Amino acid sequence: QVRLVESGGGLVQPGGSLRLSCAASGIIFILYDMGWYRQAPGKQRELVALITKGGSPNYADSVKGRFTISRDNAKNTVYLQMNSLKPEDTAVYYCNARTVVATQWGQGTQVTVSS
């Protein structure tokens, strides 16, 4: 059974930091590109950051220089370090695992940036 379990969300003030984690099970982790997406109320889900199975990161323009994606293949876990958070970063953040033939989603974790 495939499971992606996100953690680390919460309420943070503008300018603060959070670190999201996504623990994967039931997949051969090293074969998957891993990504973080987010969905704000009334908006479409959007890609935030992606790290390939080879370790190459890519970021949405809106988070470049503030967010860092990383993966630990020994722990089957992908991380998203979020710094200098803004109110517009408020959303449910979803972990995604994909290959050319399969894609899996986590249940999401809420991130709220507010004073």
Helices and strands as residue ranges (DSSP letters): E 3-7, E 10-12, E 18-25, G 29-31, E 33-39, E 46-51, E 57-59, E 67-72, E 77-82, G 87-89, E 91-98, E 103-105, E 109-113
